[in-house]
Amino acid sequence: MHQASDARYSSMPYHRCGKSGLLLPAVSLGFWHNFGDTGRYETMKQLCFTAFDHGITHFDLANNYGPEPGSAEKNLGRILHENFMPYRDELIISTKAGYTMWDGPYGDWGSRKYLIASLDQSLKRMGLDYVDIFYHHRMDPKTPLEETMGALDQIVRSGKALYVGLSNYDGETMKKACEILTDLKCPFIINQNSYNIFNRTIEQNGLKQAARECQKGIISFSPLAQGMLTDRYLNGIPDDSRIKTDGRFLNQEKLTPHIGQIKKLNDMAAKRGETLAQMALKWVVKDDDVTSVLVGASKPQQILENLKVMEGTGFSEEELRMIDEIVGV
């Protein structure tokens, strides 16, 4: 059983999630990579220990995180039961459903059938009675929004989730969903979307503005653009990099157009006395719209480095303009 640090709440800031009562750490731990069956269990444990001992109380998963799908939830369940059950009430555990999880017509998208069955499976894998936040993972153009939101409401009323969230929604659809959930008195509190210096989609599709208007939180995933916004690729592609070992989400074709921009951003970070990763994370949380930033890690030291986002100064208007200019926004 893990003995948590007595100083775990001494330095982490916690931000209110929209207008809800829930506070999330400025930095949260994502399980998208490195917690599947291809990872080392001992490393997974150390990542969780390091995170929690430094105030990262939020662990974010989805039904399909792996590889194989479901394995990240299974591995977290083992870690929780071997090490964290005395601290369950100090943790925010989230999971999602919306992408393909099993064969046939009932293992994908946003039907009531899929969402409720998927969460039941997730809870069994993690060995939990409930999750703190359950997300619909992506918009479903063919299922009525009322059905999907009704399923989220039913999940909360059944005691299987405390809050609900929406992931990968645009602003217009989120506002419609918010109206339905408000009428149902369902505690919708947060949006999860990709957001980083390179990816400004939530600024362009209205989600960032809509979340502000509806007083909902935002948690950003891929804040480092799959590692592009680090010093990892400044001098070529390392043999142990994600591009070489797993090209599903980042490959050389995606990286190459950004190399010049990465070098300019790295020079700017150095002038600020920061690493590129620290500057990139700080950019994501530069205003009050973003509640928390999700970081992934393959080594505990990477978590400690990412926590330095809380140190140093913010950005001047000139620096923000320079960043926009470098990336062509």
Backbone bond lengths (Angstrom), bond angles and torsions (degrees), N, CA, C in turn:
res aa  C-N    CA-C-N  psi(-1)  N-CA   C-N-CA  omega(-1)  CA-C   N-CA-C  phi
1 M - - - 1.468 - - 1.532 110.11 -
2 H 1.309 116.17 130.78 1.461 120.21 -178.50 1.524 110.44 -72.40
3 Q 1.333 115.74 135.17 1.457 121.61 173.77 1.525 107.44 -99.37
4 A 1.323 116.87 105.61 1.463 121.41 -174.56 1.525 111.20 -69.74
5 S 1.313 114.66 150.35 1.459 121.07 178.59 1.522 111.08 -64.81
6 D 1.324 116.10 136.44 1.472 120.73 176.65 1.527 111.35 -67.80
7 A 1.331 117.03 -18.05 1.469 121.00 -176.97 1.529 111.94 -97.04
8 R 1.326 117.97 15.64 1.465 119.75 -171.12 1.519 114.36 -65.32
9 Y 1.320 118.27 -19.78 1.468 120.16 179.95 1.532 112.63 -106.74
10 S 1.332 116.42 15.42 1.461 119.29 -171.81 1.526 114.40 -81.44
11 S 1.335 118.21 -23.02 1.462 118.62 -173.64 1.520 115.02 -130.45
12 M 1.326 118.81 -18.25 1.464 120.93 -176.74 1.529 111.23 -77.21
13 P 1.336 118.36 125.38 1.467 119.74 171.61 1.527 110.12 -79.58
14 Y 1.330 115.95 145.54 1.463 121.96 178.66 1.523 108.33 -119.29
15 H 1.336 115.33 132.75 1.458 121.51 -174.73 1.522 110.67 -112.47
16 R 1.330 115.32 139.84 1.455 119.97 178.06 1.521 110.13 -68.25
17 C 1.318 115.95 134.99 1.454 122.02 -177.70 1.522 109.05 -87.44
18 G 1.339 115.31 98.54 1.454 119.94 -174.86 1.516 110.21 62.13
19 K 1.330 116.44 -133.52 1.462 120.35 177.46 1.526 110.96 -105.18
20 S 1.335 116.96 17.58 1.460 121.32 179.98 1.523 110.55 -79.26
21 G 1.306 115.46 179.46 1.455 120.55 175.86 1.510 113.16 -88.94
22 L 1.333 117.63 -3.91 1.462 120.86 -173.48 1.521 111.43 -87.88
23 L 1.321 116.04 132.36 1.457 123.14 174.44 1.520 109.27 -105.10
24 L 1.326 116.40 134.66 1.453 121.53 176.32 1.523 109.45 -115.86
25 P 1.335 117.37 148.09 1.464 119.36 176.18 1.521 110.39 -65.08
26 A 1.329 116.68 150.70 1.466 120.41 178.71 1.520 110.86 -58.20
27 V 1.337 116.91 -31.81 1.466 122.99 178.03 1.523 108.23 -121.09
28 S 1.335 116.71 129.49 1.461 122.14 178.10 1.525 109.06 -119.98
29 L 1.339 116.02 160.38 1.467 120.31 -176.66 1.528 110.26 -102.97
30 G 1.342 115.83 122.08 1.453 121.48 178.87 1.517 111.85 -95.88
31 F 1.328 116.04 144.06 1.462 122.46 -176.15 1.532 112.29 -108.68
32 W 1.337 116.89 16.95 1.469 121.03 -177.25 1.519 110.61 -59.51
33 H 1.323 117.09 -44.51 1.459 122.53 178.70 1.524 109.59 -118.52
34 N 1.323 116.24 158.23 1.466 124.44 168.84 1.522 115.59 77.33
35 F 1.338 118.37 2.54 1.460 120.06 177.56 1.527 112.24 -119.61
36 G 1.325 116.60 11.95 1.456 121.09 178.45 1.520 111.68 -86.99
37 D 1.317 115.33 -174.10 1.465 120.54 -176.52 1.516 113.02 -68.58
38 T 1.350 117.67 -13.13 1.460 119.86 178.02 1.532 111.74 -85.13
39 G 1.329 117.83 -7.50 1.461 121.49 -179.25 1.519 112.52 -91.75
40 R 1.320 115.72 166.69 1.472 122.14 176.53 1.520 109.08 -87.70
41 Y 1.328 116.34 127.44 1.462 120.42 -176.90 1.535 111.24 -61.45
42 E 1.315 117.44 -39.53 1.463 120.60 -178.95 1.530 110.78 -62.52
43 T 1.343 116.50 -38.89 1.459 120.11 177.26 1.528 110.64 -65.48
44 M 1.336 116.81 -42.19 1.465 120.44 177.51 1.530 110.65 -56.36
45 K 1.307 116.45 -45.36 1.469 120.31 179.09 1.523 111.02 -59.34
46 Q 1.327 115.93 -47.44 1.465 119.43 -177.32 1.534 111.45 -64.44
47 L 1.335 117.50 -34.68 1.468 120.36 175.90 1.536 109.99 -61.71
48 C 1.321 116.57 -44.69 1.468 120.23 -179.59 1.527 111.23 -67.40
49 F 1.326 116.81 -40.96 1.468 120.01 179.19 1.528 110.50 -62.42
50 T 1.329 116.12 -47.86 1.462 120.46 -178.62 1.522 110.45 -60.96
51 A 1.329 116.44 -44.06 1.462 120.33 -179.63 1.531 110.91 -61.31
52 F 1.305 117.03 -53.90 1.469 120.52 -175.23 1.528 111.60 -64.57
53 D 1.321 116.49 -38.57 1.467 119.80 -179.28 1.521 112.36 -66.89
54 H 1.329 117.07 -13.89 1.467 121.33 177.99 1.526 112.11 -114.02
55 G 1.323 116.61 21.51 1.457 120.53 170.75 1.507 115.74 90.95
56 I 1.337 118.29 3.05 1.467 120.39 176.46 1.524 107.37 -80.89
57 T 1.304 115.60 98.81 1.458 121.67 -175.21 1.525 113.01 -95.31
58 H 1.324 117.48 -6.44 1.463 121.63 -174.59 1.517 111.01 -110.34
59 F 1.359 116.14 119.07 1.454 123.52 175.90 1.526 107.19 -111.23
60 D 1.340 116.61 124.46 1.463 121.60 -173.67 1.523 111.30 -113.37
61 L 1.340 115.43 126.60 1.456 121.85 -178.62 1.519 110.66 -130.82
62 A 1.337 115.63 179.09 1.466 123.26 168.27 1.514 107.20 -148.10
63 N 1.323 115.14 161.04 1.466 118.82 -177.96 1.521 112.74 -57.74
64 N 1.334 117.25 -34.65 1.466 120.68 -172.97 1.521 114.21 -95.69
65 Y 1.328 118.64 5.18 1.461 119.15 -179.83 1.523 109.37 -69.34
66 G 1.324 115.00 136.14 1.453 121.29 -178.32 1.514 109.74 -165.13
67 P 1.313 116.41 -127.36 1.464 129.24 -3.53 1.529 111.56 -76.25
68 E 1.267 119.61 154.98 1.439 135.45 -10.11 1.528 109.99 -71.99
69 P 1.354 117.54 158.30 1.462 118.76 176.31 1.526 111.32 -52.33
70 G 1.338 114.70 133.55 1.461 120.32 -178.12 1.513 114.22 94.37
71 S 1.336 117.50 -17.18 1.467 118.76 -174.20 1.524 112.99 -72.59
72 A 1.332 118.13 -30.57 1.471 118.87 177.43 1.526 109.98 -64.85
73 E 1.331 117.10 -42.51 1.470 119.87 177.36 1.532 110.51 -63.77
74 K 1.319 116.19 -42.25 1.473 119.83 179.54 1.526 111.02 -61.34
75 N 1.330 116.52 -44.38 1.460 119.66 -179.28 1.517 111.78 -68.48
76 L 1.342 117.40 -39.01 1.457 118.32 175.61 1.520 110.29 -63.13
77 G 1.337 117.59 -41.58 1.455 119.93 178.52 1.513 111.97 -55.28
78 R 1.325 116.39 -43.17 1.465 120.03 177.94 1.524 111.31 -64.11
79 I 1.341 115.92 -43.84 1.468 119.65 179.27 1.525 110.87 -62.18
80 L 1.325 116.38 -44.35 1.467 119.90 179.76 1.519 111.53 -59.27
81 H 1.314 116.77 -48.06 1.460 120.06 -173.69 1.521 112.57 -74.15
82 E 1.327 117.06 -26.28 1.467 119.23 177.88 1.528 112.18 -85.54
83 N 1.347 117.10 -23.03 1.464 118.03 -168.45 1.524 116.41 -136.31
84 F 1.328 119.28 -23.21 1.461 119.75 -165.86 1.526 115.66 -122.54
85 M 1.321 119.18 0.45 1.457 118.08 -174.98 1.538 113.75 -59.95
86 P 1.338 119.56 -33.52 1.467 117.99 174.49 1.531 113.38 -64.11
87 Y 1.347 116.29 -17.34 1.465 121.36 -177.54 1.531 112.41 -108.31
88 R 1.336 117.95 11.82 1.468 119.20 -174.88 1.517 111.92 -54.61
89 D 1.318 118.05 -38.52 1.466 120.18 -177.57 1.525 112.81 -77.01
90 E 1.330 117.35 -2.82 1.463 121.69 173.66 1.529 111.72 -100.71
91 L 1.320 117.20 2.90 1.454 121.69 -175.76 1.531 111.70 -113.76
92 I 1.314 115.33 145.71 1.465 122.71 170.57 1.523 106.49 -110.52
93 I 1.323 116.41 109.48 1.464 122.50 179.24 1.525 108.29 -105.44
94 S 1.328 116.76 127.17 1.463 120.21 177.69 1.515 109.68 -124.19
95 T 1.331 115.32 150.53 1.451 120.76 170.72 1.522 108.83 -144.90
96 K 1.336 115.92 176.61 1.464 120.85 -170.59 1.523 110.19 -146.25
97 A 1.334 114.87 162.80 1.455 121.90 168.92 1.519 108.04 -147.31
98 G 1.328 116.28 144.25 1.458 120.62 -179.49 1.506 113.03 164.76
99 Y 1.339 116.57 -27.27 1.458 121.26 175.80 1.532 109.74 -98.02
100 T 1.326 116.32 169.88 1.459 121.07 -176.11 1.531 111.61 -58.81
101 M 1.336 115.10 127.05 1.456 120.43 -179.55 1.525 112.50 -122.87
102 W 1.329 117.22 -36.55 1.458 119.05 175.65 1.527 109.35 -146.14
103 D 1.324 115.30 164.62 1.458 121.96 -175.14 1.530 111.60 -67.24
104 G 1.323 114.61 157.04 1.452 119.94 176.44 1.518 112.18 94.32
105 P 1.329 116.92 179.75 1.470 121.17 -173.08 1.524 115.46 -80.04
106 Y 1.353 117.74 -2.74 1.466 119.38 -173.12 1.527 113.10 -111.93
107 G 1.336 117.21 10.32 1.460 119.78 -175.72 1.506 114.24 -115.34
108 D 1.354 117.30 33.75 1.461 120.20 -173.90 1.531 109.07 -161.68
109 W 1.323 116.14 162.88 1.463 124.93 171.16 1.532 114.06 69.41
110 G 1.333 119.38 -130.28 1.463 118.53 -165.64 1.509 116.29 -139.62
111 S 1.326 118.11 25.32 1.461 119.35 179.45 1.524 111.02 -73.30
112 R 1.322 115.49 157.35 1.467 120.57 174.75 1.538 109.77 -57.44
113 K 1.346 115.89 -43.02 1.462 121.49 179.86 1.535 110.90 -54.88
114 Y 1.332 116.10 -50.27 1.469 119.78 -175.84 1.523 112.26 -68.26
115 L 1.317 117.76 -48.65 1.460 119.63 -173.46 1.521 111.71 -62.60
116 I 1.324 116.93 -43.87 1.464 119.21 -177.17 1.525 110.82 -71.37
117 A 1.334 117.07 -42.36 1.465 119.62 177.82 1.525 111.16 -63.56
118 S 1.336 116.74 -40.16 1.458 119.93 -178.71 1.521 111.85 -64.25
119 L 1.326 116.64 -44.24 1.460 118.08 179.67 1.523 111.11 -64.53
120 D 1.325 117.75 -38.36 1.464 119.54 175.93 1.522 110.70 -57.54
121 Q 1.339 116.82 -42.69 1.464 120.46 177.55 1.527 111.41 -64.53
122 S 1.343 115.99 -43.03 1.467 120.20 -179.65 1.525 111.03 -60.50
123 L 1.312 117.10 -44.27 1.462 120.74 -179.20 1.530 110.74 -62.52
124 K 1.331 116.90 -38.59 1.470 119.94 177.54 1.518 110.55 -64.99
125 R 1.349 117.02 -42.75 1.471 119.42 -179.64 1.519 111.53 -63.21
126 M 1.321 116.87 -38.40 1.469 120.32 -178.17 1.524 112.88 -87.91
127 G 1.339 116.71 -11.86 1.458 119.42 -179.03 1.511 112.70 68.99
128 L 1.329 117.11 33.37 1.461 122.09 -177.44 1.525 110.69 -115.12
129 D 1.335 115.07 155.02 1.462 120.78 174.88 1.521 111.49 -83.63
130 Y 1.322 116.11 -26.64 1.468 120.80 -177.33 1.519 109.06 -156.39
131 V 1.343 116.41 160.15 1.455 121.79 166.52 1.524 107.80 -108.87
132 D 1.306 115.61 158.64 1.470 119.61 -179.55 1.522 111.27 -77.83
133 I 1.338 116.93 -38.28 1.466 121.95 178.27 1.519 108.64 -134.38
134 F 1.332 117.13 131.14 1.459 121.56 173.38 1.520 108.74 -120.50
135 Y 1.340 115.27 127.93 1.466 122.03 -176.23 1.524 111.80 -107.48
136 H 1.338 115.48 145.24 1.451 118.83 156.49 1.517 106.12 -83.82
137 H 1.354 116.57 127.44 1.455 121.80 -162.85 1.530 114.19 -83.30
138 R 1.343 117.92 -22.05 1.463 119.46 178.23 1.529 109.16 -161.41
139 M 1.325 115.54 156.45 1.458 120.77 177.77 1.529 109.95 -63.24
140 D 1.325 115.91 144.48 1.455 122.42 178.55 1.526 107.99 -119.13
141 P 1.330 118.48 107.19 1.470 120.29 -174.53 1.526 113.87 -71.35
142 K 1.331 118.15 -13.40 1.459 119.90 -174.29 1.532 114.29 -107.04
143 T 1.319 117.71 -21.03 1.462 120.71 178.06 1.521 109.37 -92.21
144 P 1.323 118.77 132.49 1.471 119.68 177.71 1.524 111.08 -55.04
145 L 1.314 115.23 135.96 1.461 119.89 -179.63 1.528 110.66 -58.34
146 E 1.337 116.04 -33.64 1.467 120.37 -179.97 1.530 111.32 -61.78
147 E 1.331 116.98 -35.84 1.469 119.62 179.05 1.522 111.19 -68.93
148 T 1.339 116.15 -46.80 1.463 120.06 -178.98 1.523 111.05 -62.84
149 M 1.333 117.15 -45.69 1.460 120.04 -179.89 1.536 110.78 -68.61
150 G 1.327 116.23 -34.30 1.460 119.54 176.20 1.516 112.02 -63.35
151 A 1.338 116.29 -35.98 1.463 120.15 176.63 1.529 110.89 -65.53
152 L 1.338 116.30 -41.65 1.468 119.38 177.43 1.529 110.57 -61.68
153 D 1.319 116.63 -41.59 1.464 120.78 178.66 1.529 110.59 -62.91
154 Q 1.326 116.68 -43.87 1.461 120.49 179.68 1.524 111.06 -62.23
155 I 1.334 116.23 -38.16 1.467 120.82 179.27 1.528 111.10 -61.36
156 V 1.337 116.32 -43.09 1.463 119.31 178.29 1.528 110.35 -66.80
157 R 1.322 117.11 -44.65 1.470 120.40 -178.16 1.525 112.04 -64.65
158 S 1.332 116.32 -26.64 1.463 119.93 178.15 1.522 112.66 -80.77
159 G 1.325 117.43 -5.94 1.462 121.40 178.76 1.509 114.44 84.35
160 K 1.335 117.57 10.91 1.463 120.41 -177.94 1.525 112.83 -89.29
161 A 1.324 117.92 -11.86 1.467 122.53 174.21 1.520 107.91 -149.22
162 L 1.332 115.72 148.30 1.468 120.10 178.99 1.520 111.78 -89.95
163 Y 1.321 116.58 -35.71 1.465 123.37 -179.67 1.524 108.40 -136.81
164 V 1.338 116.27 163.93 1.462 119.87 174.17 1.526 109.76 -125.90
165 G 1.333 113.52 158.41 1.457 120.60 178.53 1.517 110.31 -142.78
166 L 1.325 115.37 169.47 1.467 122.80 177.86 1.520 108.53 -124.70
167 S 1.315 116.20 136.90 1.457 120.79 -178.77 1.521 110.20 -122.59
168 N 1.319 115.61 137.54 1.473 122.72 177.00 1.525 112.88 64.85
169 Y 1.308 118.28 27.94 1.461 123.00 174.23 1.520 109.46 -89.08
170 D 1.326 116.62 155.62 1.456 120.54 170.26 1.531 109.10 -94.31
171 G 1.334 116.01 172.94 1.451 120.42 -173.40 1.516 113.48 -62.81
172 E 1.322 117.67 -45.66 1.461 121.09 -176.81 1.524 111.51 -63.55
173 T 1.325 116.57 -46.00 1.464 119.95 -178.94 1.519 110.81 -68.50
174 M 1.328 116.62 -37.89 1.462 119.27 178.03 1.524 111.24 -61.59
175 K 1.333 117.35 -40.72 1.458 119.93 -179.63 1.529 111.09 -65.05
176 K 1.336 117.39 -38.93 1.461 120.49 176.28 1.527 110.77 -64.40
177 A 1.331 115.74 -43.23 1.465 120.00 177.95 1.519 111.00 -63.03
178 C 1.315 115.76 -39.64 1.467 120.38 -179.96 1.521 111.03 -61.64
179 E 1.325 116.91 -40.95 1.466 120.26 178.20 1.524 111.26 -60.37
180 I 1.327 116.12 -44.17 1.466 120.33 179.82 1.528 110.49 -64.02
181 L 1.321 116.25 -47.51 1.462 120.22 -177.69 1.529 111.95 -66.76
182 T 1.331 116.84 -33.56 1.473 120.32 176.85 1.523 109.93 -65.57
183 D 1.338 116.72 -43.35 1.468 120.26 177.32 1.524 111.33 -61.04
184 L 1.320 116.57 -35.12 1.469 121.37 179.57 1.526 112.38 -80.55
185 K 1.347 115.83 -6.24 1.472 121.56 -174.76 1.537 111.34 57.65
186 C 1.335 114.40 37.94 1.465 121.14 178.42 1.525 109.10 -93.47
187 P 1.334 118.38 131.99 1.473 121.50 -174.90 1.525 113.73 -75.18
188 F 1.324 115.92 76.05 1.473 123.04 172.43 1.516 107.64 -83.02
189 I 1.339 116.80 120.08 1.460 119.12 -171.60 1.525 114.82 -126.58
190 I 1.367 118.63 -15.09 1.463 117.50 -167.19 1.523 112.55 -151.59
191 N 1.344 114.51 149.39 1.464 123.26 172.81 1.527 108.43 -116.59
192 Q 1.330 115.87 137.65 1.466 119.77 175.11 1.524 109.08 -116.84
193 N 1.330 115.21 120.31 1.467 121.52 -176.55 1.513 110.23 -144.48
194 S 1.329 115.72 155.54 1.454 120.21 172.39 1.526 109.19 -70.95
195 Y 1.335 115.47 134.19 1.464 120.08 179.53 1.513 108.24 -156.73
196 N 1.314 116.28 122.77 1.462 120.61 176.58 1.530 109.01 -159.77
197 I 1.299 116.45 179.19 1.462 121.05 -177.26 1.525 111.74 -55.58
198 F 1.325 117.39 -36.97 1.463 121.13 179.65 1.528 112.86 -82.91
199 N 1.319 117.44 -34.90 1.470 122.09 -173.32 1.527 110.38 -106.31
200 R 1.318 116.72 102.31 1.466 122.56 -177.84 1.542 111.72 -105.07
201 T 1.327 117.72 23.92 1.466 121.30 -173.14 1.525 112.27 -53.22
202 I 1.321 118.56 -42.38 1.472 119.33 -175.45 1.530 111.81 -69.62
203 E 1.331 116.94 -18.78 1.465 119.51 172.78 1.529 109.97 -78.55
204 Q 1.320 115.87 -31.61 1.465 121.09 -175.06 1.526 113.21 -87.12
205 N 1.332 118.04 -30.10 1.470 119.85 -177.06 1.533 113.46 -98.53
206 G 1.326 116.21 7.64 1.454 120.54 173.67 1.514 115.96 87.09
207 L 1.339 117.98 -2.83 1.468 119.45 -176.09 1.529 111.94 -65.04
208 K 1.315 116.86 -43.59 1.471 120.31 -176.67 1.528 110.41 -62.81
209 Q 1.318 116.99 -44.40 1.458 121.22 178.89 1.529 110.79 -67.75
210 A 1.329 117.26 -41.76 1.463 121.18 -178.50 1.527 111.30 -65.19
211 A 1.329 116.86 -38.36 1.463 119.99 178.13 1.522 110.61 -63.54
212 R 1.327 115.81 -38.89 1.463 119.68 177.29 1.528 110.84 -64.29
213 E 1.339 116.40 -44.66 1.458 120.42 -179.02 1.527 111.91 -65.81
214 C 1.323 117.08 -38.10 1.468 121.42 -178.42 1.527 112.57 -87.54
215 Q 1.327 116.12 -2.07 1.468 122.41 179.46 1.529 111.83 59.36
216 K 1.330 114.85 48.59 1.458 122.03 176.54 1.525 109.51 -113.45
217 G 1.313 116.31 151.32 1.447 120.64 178.82 1.517 112.17 -77.57
218 I 1.318 115.52 164.50 1.465 123.17 171.98 1.525 107.76 -130.68
219 I 1.328 115.71 132.66 1.461 120.21 170.57 1.519 106.71 -119.27
220 S 1.316 116.29 128.93 1.470 122.36 -172.78 1.521 110.53 -95.30
221 F 1.348 116.23 129.15 1.460 118.90 169.65 1.529 109.24 -107.10
222 S 1.306 115.25 162.78 1.479 123.08 -174.14 1.528 112.17 53.30
223 P 1.331 118.53 46.05 1.467 119.64 -179.24 1.523 113.29 -66.63
224 L 1.343 116.41 -19.04 1.466 120.45 179.01 1.520 111.82 -106.10
225 A 1.343 115.95 16.48 1.468 121.86 176.45 1.525 111.48 51.97
226 Q 1.336 115.44 52.63 1.466 122.08 178.61 1.534 112.33 58.28
227 G 1.339 116.14 31.13 1.463 119.95 177.28 1.514 114.42 95.31
228 M 1.341 117.57 -6.98 1.468 118.60 178.83 1.525 111.21 -65.77
229 L 1.335 117.29 -32.53 1.454 120.60 -178.36 1.529 111.13 -90.62
230 T 1.325 114.65 46.50 1.465 123.13 174.01 1.525 106.98 -137.30
231 D 1.325 115.94 -178.94 1.469 119.39 178.39 1.532 111.87 -87.11
232 R 1.332 116.02 8.45 1.474 120.50 -172.39 1.525 113.01 -64.64
233 Y 1.322 117.91 -33.46 1.467 120.97 -173.08 1.525 112.68 -113.53
234 L 1.320 117.25 19.16 1.461 120.13 -178.87 1.523 111.99 -68.44
235 N 1.324 117.00 -30.73 1.456 120.81 -175.34 1.521 112.05 -123.12
236 G 1.316 115.88 37.56 1.461 119.62 -179.56 1.520 111.43 110.33
237 I 1.330 115.25 -172.80 1.462 121.31 -176.65 1.521 109.17 -107.67
238 P 1.340 118.38 110.90 1.470 120.92 -179.49 1.531 111.31 -63.19
239 D 1.339 116.08 151.63 1.460 120.45 -178.59 1.523 112.37 -64.50
240 D 1.344 117.69 -29.26 1.469 120.19 -178.10 1.527 112.09 -95.45
241 S 1.342 117.47 12.39 1.458 120.66 -177.60 1.519 111.13 -76.28
242 R 1.322 116.11 162.52 1.458 121.99 179.99 1.534 111.29 -62.13
243 I 1.340 116.44 -32.17 1.469 119.56 178.53 1.527 110.62 -61.01
244 K 1.350 116.46 -41.15 1.460 120.23 -178.41 1.528 112.12 -79.24
245 T 1.336 117.77 -34.27 1.462 120.39 -173.12 1.519 113.69 -95.65
246 D 1.341 117.67 -24.44 1.469 120.65 -176.74 1.519 107.89 -158.57
247 G 1.322 116.55 95.65 1.460 120.31 -173.49 1.511 115.00 -90.91
248 R 1.334 117.69 19.12 1.469 119.68 -176.62 1.529 112.42 -66.23
249 F 1.328 116.88 -39.50 1.458 120.09 -171.65 1.524 113.15 -111.98
250 L 1.317 117.70 -19.65 1.457 121.56 176.25 1.519 108.17 -143.79
251 N 1.336 116.25 128.12 1.454 120.56 177.70 1.525 108.66 -138.16
252 Q 1.322 116.09 176.23 1.462 120.40 -174.65 1.523 111.78 -62.84
253 E 1.333 117.67 -34.58 1.464 120.15 179.46 1.521 111.82 -62.90
254 K 1.332 117.10 -36.57 1.465 120.61 178.55 1.521 111.60 -75.41
255 L 1.325 114.94 -33.81 1.465 119.11 -176.00 1.526 112.67 -74.76
256 T 1.323 117.56 -44.22 1.465 122.36 -169.01 1.532 114.21 -52.02
257 P 1.347 120.33 -45.86 1.468 119.25 -178.20 1.530 113.92 -64.27
258 H 1.336 116.77 -15.82 1.458 119.81 -175.77 1.529 114.20 -100.52
259 I 1.340 118.03 -3.93 1.468 120.09 -172.74 1.531 111.62 -57.31
260 G 1.332 117.35 -47.13 1.463 119.85 179.63 1.516 111.93 -61.83
261 Q 1.321 117.12 -41.28 1.465 121.02 178.88 1.526 110.81 -64.31
262 I 1.331 116.18 -41.60 1.462 120.50 -179.63 1.522 110.66 -60.71
263 K 1.317 116.96 -41.72 1.463 120.03 -179.74 1.530 111.69 -66.05
264 K 1.338 117.00 -40.11 1.467 120.00 177.55 1.531 111.31 -66.39
265 L 1.340 116.61 -40.64 1.467 120.08 177.89 1.521 110.90 -65.94
266 N 1.331 116.30 -37.19 1.463 120.07 178.51 1.527 110.81 -64.55
267 D 1.339 116.91 -40.42 1.468 120.41 176.90 1.525 110.73 -62.56
268 M 1.321 116.35 -39.96 1.459 120.68 179.32 1.530 110.91 -65.16
269 A 1.342 115.96 -41.72 1.465 120.04 178.56 1.522 110.73 -63.12
270 A 1.321 116.51 -41.11 1.461 120.35 179.95 1.530 111.28 -61.13
271 K 1.331 116.85 -38.68 1.467 120.27 177.51 1.524 111.59 -65.85
272 R 1.340 116.26 -27.04 1.465 120.76 177.49 1.529 111.96 -84.84
273 G 1.337 116.67 -4.10 1.460 120.76 -178.14 1.514 113.19 77.46
274 E 1.350 115.99 27.79 1.460 121.09 -177.54 1.522 110.01 -129.26
275 T 1.328 115.24 162.72 1.453 118.89 167.64 1.527 108.03 -78.80
276 L 1.324 115.98 163.83 1.456 119.61 177.55 1.529 110.52 -61.41
277 A 1.319 117.11 -40.48 1.467 120.06 -179.62 1.522 111.01 -62.10
278 Q 1.315 116.65 -43.48 1.469 119.41 179.73 1.521 111.11 -63.18
279 M 1.329 117.27 -42.69 1.460 120.15 178.80 1.528 110.60 -65.04
280 A 1.336 117.30 -40.46 1.461 120.98 -178.45 1.525 111.47 -65.39
281 L 1.318 116.92 -41.10 1.469 120.30 177.33 1.521 110.69 -65.89
282 K 1.322 115.73 -42.20 1.467 120.01 -179.98 1.525 110.63 -62.93
283 W 1.330 117.07 -35.08 1.471 120.62 178.21 1.520 110.61 -61.69
284 V 1.331 117.79 -41.04 1.469 120.94 -177.63 1.527 111.06 -61.42
285 V 1.324 116.72 -38.99 1.473 120.30 -175.96 1.528 111.55 -100.94
286 K 1.343 115.82 28.15 1.465 120.16 -174.88 1.522 113.09 -70.02
287 D 1.344 117.88 -20.34 1.462 119.41 178.69 1.528 108.86 -130.39
288 D 1.317 116.44 177.63 1.456 120.95 -173.96 1.529 113.50 -78.45
289 D 1.332 118.53 -4.01 1.460 120.38 -177.82 1.527 112.31 -68.56
290 V 1.320 116.85 -33.28 1.463 121.32 -177.38 1.522 109.39 -96.54
291 T 1.328 115.19 119.59 1.462 121.96 -177.09 1.518 111.40 -76.80
292 S 1.328 116.07 -43.50 1.461 121.09 -174.60 1.515 108.81 -152.16
293 V 1.319 115.78 158.49 1.460 121.48 178.00 1.523 107.93 -120.88
294 L 1.329 115.92 130.57 1.459 121.74 -179.44 1.520 109.78 -88.24
295 V 1.317 116.10 124.56 1.458 120.21 176.11 1.522 109.28 -113.25
296 G 1.320 115.03 143.51 1.449 121.04 170.38 1.517 108.39 -104.71
297 A 1.304 116.73 158.59 1.465 119.59 -179.21 1.521 109.29 -154.49
298 S 1.317 115.45 146.20 1.462 120.91 172.84 1.522 110.87 -108.21
299 K 1.342 116.25 -11.99 1.460 121.76 178.96 1.535 108.61 -138.91
300 P 1.338 117.73 144.16 1.472 119.63 178.31 1.522 113.31 -55.56
301 Q 1.337 117.25 -34.32 1.454 120.22 -177.97 1.526 111.32 -61.77
302 Q 1.331 117.25 -31.20 1.463 120.19 178.77 1.532 111.02 -65.53
303 I 1.313 116.95 -35.29 1.468 120.39 176.65 1.522 109.53 -63.90
304 L 1.323 116.60 -45.43 1.463 120.20 -179.42 1.525 110.97 -62.45
305 E 1.339 116.57 -39.01 1.458 119.65 177.37 1.531 110.92 -64.48
306 N 1.328 116.78 -41.86 1.457 120.55 -179.12 1.526 111.88 -65.52
307 L 1.312 117.39 -29.33 1.464 120.43 -179.78 1.532 111.91 -67.20
308 K 1.323 116.36 -15.37 1.465 119.36 178.58 1.523 111.84 -70.44
309 V 1.340 116.75 -4.92 1.467 120.65 174.22 1.522 110.55 -58.70
310 M 1.329 115.97 -23.52 1.464 119.87 -178.06 1.524 112.38 -82.93
311 E 1.318 116.67 -5.49 1.456 120.49 -178.82 1.525 110.58 -99.29
312 G 1.321 116.29 166.71 1.460 121.05 172.66 1.516 113.84 79.19
313 T 1.318 114.57 -166.94 1.460 120.48 -173.50 1.527 111.32 -100.48
314 G 1.321 115.20 164.55 1.452 121.50 175.47 1.520 110.60 -79.61
315 F 1.315 116.04 -160.83 1.463 120.93 -177.30 1.524 110.62 -106.91
316 S 1.330 114.82 141.68 1.457 119.63 169.54 1.525 108.51 -80.48
317 E 1.312 116.86 163.40 1.468 120.51 177.02 1.525 110.74 -60.54
318 E 1.315 116.35 -35.38 1.462 120.44 179.31 1.528 110.67 -66.17
319 E 1.335 117.23 -40.65 1.460 119.98 179.34 1.524 111.14 -65.63
320 L 1.309 117.28 -40.98 1.465 120.31 177.71 1.523 110.73 -63.55
321 R 1.329 116.72 -39.44 1.452 120.51 177.19 1.529 110.96 -63.63
322 M 1.343 116.28 -41.60 1.459 120.56 179.31 1.519 112.06 -62.38
323 I 1.332 116.76 -40.91 1.469 120.64 178.14 1.516 110.37 -61.87
324 D 1.334 115.50 -45.22 1.477 119.72 178.20 1.521 111.08 -60.65
325 E 1.298 115.56 -39.33 1.475 120.39 -178.66 1.534 110.41 -67.10
326 I 1.316 116.38 -42.51 1.472 120.72 -179.24 1.528 111.01 -60.51
327 V 1.345 117.10 -41.70 1.471 119.88 -175.92 1.515 112.34 -93.37
328 G 1.334 117.27 1.71 1.454 121.05 174.18 1.516 115.78 76.06
329 V 1.322 115.32 34.36 1.475 119.89 177.96 1.522 109.11 -92.88
